[in-house]
Amino acid sequence: MITRREFLGELGATFFMLYTGMATILSAMTTGAQTGLWQIAIVWGLAVAIVVYVFGGLSGGHINPAITLSMAVFRGFSWRKVPGYMFAQCLGAFLAAAVAYCHYRGLLINFETAHEIVRGQPGSELTAMAFADYYPNPALKLHHKWVAEVVTMPMAFLSEFLGLAFITLVVFALTDPKNASGPGHAIAPAIIGFTVAIVISIVTPVSQGCLNPARDLPPRIFAYLAGWDSIALPGSSGFFIVYLAAPFLGSLFGALIYQVFSSGGPSEAKPTSGH
C-alpha cells in the first residue's frame, strides 16, 4: 500500500505544479502578464522540474495518473500503490484549482465583468479554461475567429495522445538506469520539464495541452462547483475521450515504444514524471 510519505509527496508535487500552471493562466488572462504561449509553457515546464526536485525523493514525482499507470505496466511499480497515487494526484489537483481560484477571484470577476462574460453561459469557456480544458483553445478560437469545427475530436485526441507519448518516452529514457546515455538523476528533472514545455507549446493551440488526467478532471469538477455548470461538465463524451483516455493511452504507447526499442529492460525504479 502507499505510504504516508508517498501520499504526501504526490499530493504536494501535483498541488504545487498545477497551482503554478493554473495561476499562470489566470495571470495571463486577467492581467496580460504573459505575452506569449512559450512564456506560459516554460512556466509549466519549470514547475514540473522544480516539484520533482523538491518532492521526487518522497514519491518519485509521478504527478500524473497516466505516468503512474505506465510505471505499473512497464517498470514494476506496485499495482497496490496505483490507486493511492492516483487519489493523491487528483486531490492535489482539486486543491490547486481551489487555491488558484481564491487567489485570483477578484481579478477573474473583474475580467468577466469587463468582457461581459456570464459564468456558466456560452462564451464562459474563456475563463473556465484556467481550470478545464477545451478544444479548440478558447483564447485562440476567439482571437482567430475560429469555428468550433476547426479542431475535431480526432484531432484533439491525437494532440493529447502524441503529446504524452513523447513526454513518457523521454521520462522512461532519462530515468532508465540501464540507459548509458542518460543524464543522471541530477539533470533528468530539468530535461523532463523542458520537454513538457516544448510539448505544451506544440499541442496547446489544438487541445489546450492537458497531458494529464489529474490536470483536467478534478479542476473541471471544481469549476462546475464554482459556477461554470454545464460549461465545465458539458456532458459530451468527447471531453472525457480527449482529456482522460488519450493521455492514458498515449503514455502507455510512449512507454511501450521505449521498452521495445531500447536495450534496457524493466526496472523497479520509481522515476520522475511529466506534466
Secondary structure as GFF3:
##gff-version 3
##sequence-region A 1 275
A	DSSP	alpha_helix	4	31	.	.	.	ID=ss1
A	DSSP	alpha_helix	37	59	.	.	.	ID=ss2
A	DSSP	alpha_helix	65	74	.	.	.	ID=ss3
A	DSSP	three_ten_helix	79	81	.	.	.	ID=ss4
A	DSSP	alpha_helix	82	114	.	.	.	ID=ss5
A	DSSP	alpha_helix	125	128	.	.	.	ID=ss6
A	DSSP	alpha_helix	138	144	.	.	.	ID=ss7
A	DSSP	three_ten_helix	148	150	.	.	.	ID=ss8
A	DSSP	alpha_helix	153	174	.	.	.	ID=ss9
A	DSSP	alpha_helix	188	207	.	.	.	ID=ss10
A	DSSP	alpha_helix	213	223	.	.	.	ID=ss11
A	DSSP	pi_helix	224	228	.	.	.	ID=ss12
A	DSSP	alpha_helix	229	232	.	.	.	ID=ss13
A	DSSP	alpha_helix	237	240	.	.	.	ID=ss14
A	DSSP	pi_helix	241	245	.	.	.	ID=ss15
A	DSSP	alpha_helix	246	261	.	.	.	ID=ss16
###
